[in-house]
Amino acid sequence: MAAADRTPAATIAALRPDGNSPATEALLGELKEKYGPALEAVLLYGSCLRSGNHFDGLLDLYLIVDDYRNTRQNPLLAFANRILPPNVFYLEGRAENRIVRAKYAILTLSDFKRGCQNWFHPYLWGRFAQPTALLFANSPATAAAIDRCQAAAAVRFIDAAVPCLPANFTLKTLWSTGLDLSYASELRPERPGQGERLYEAGKEYYDRLADTILPRSRFRPQPAAEGKDLYTARVPEPHRRRARQAWRLRSRQGKMLSLLRLAKAAFTFQSGFDYLAWKVERHSGLGLTAPTGQRHTFITFSKTLWKAWREKGFR
């Protein structure tokens, strides 16, 4: 009997949650009709995937496309998608006589690969080290490429997190610390402790993935005691200092990138202000009121972002 494939990509494929539902099927139909052969894959991740309730809030979708020029965006938006990926759009469908809502981001496979493996900022590798459903792939080769990208994201995530951990750590500490660092590198409205909540919601996924990746990671953490969830990693102090500095830089860089992406959403996201207000209120309790009698222009959107920042709607 052939030995089981224990590569990180095979582990990702084996652990993928099932995101199929009448709601996601309805959205897939809309997306396939809109993007046709340009659409190569559709991924679902985030709170709706974790809860299993696809009618509550917005589904988080990532579309993998062959070329931004084939996505029916105007040339300026396609250019923005290439310079600062991804562009984010709004989508509605109907399933079981109910409305299902989603926001979807557009990336080429090459940008997805670079973001999961090579980007300094964890915008993609911080997200796609987490459980993700593959709703659609146009071929087995595309599905395998997605698996490899996510495996690279998980390796990148662990290599960035380990130097920031104590010498002895548990898998819970590994993932919750890494996720908190990743979330802190963006303008995120999530409450403190989100990393631990995410780990507990997907403990089996995270533990099994770490079991596959840790022996391959840069710092090769080893079990500290047999039969216990405790690992040790010998990380030289200069590496630890550089890792802490890198996360501080990611935090500064990420705040600016988040502002730019949210401002861009004013042009790409239908009801962009409504999305911003919903996102902030859902996670922080801060209500944002749209100025009456005004179009939600870039200036209006920017003023709203500033108000949310001052009132701690973002962290």
Secondary structure, 3 states (H helix, E strand, C coil): CCCCCCCHHHHHHHHCCCCCCHHHHHHHHHHHHHHHHHEEEEEEECHHHHHCCCCCCEEEEEEEECCHHHCCCCHHHHHHHHHCCCEEEEEEEEECCEEEEEEEEEEEHHHHHHHHHCCCCCCCCCCCCCCCEEEEECCHHHHHHHHHHHHHHHHHHHHHHHHHCCCEECHHHHHHHHHHHHHHCCCCCCCCCHHHHHHHHCHHHHHHHHHHHHHHCCCCCEECCCCCCCEECCCCHHHHHHHHHHHHHHHHHHHHHHHHHHHHHHHHCCCHHHHHHHHHHHHHCCCCCCCCCCCCCHHHHHHHHHHHHHCCCCC
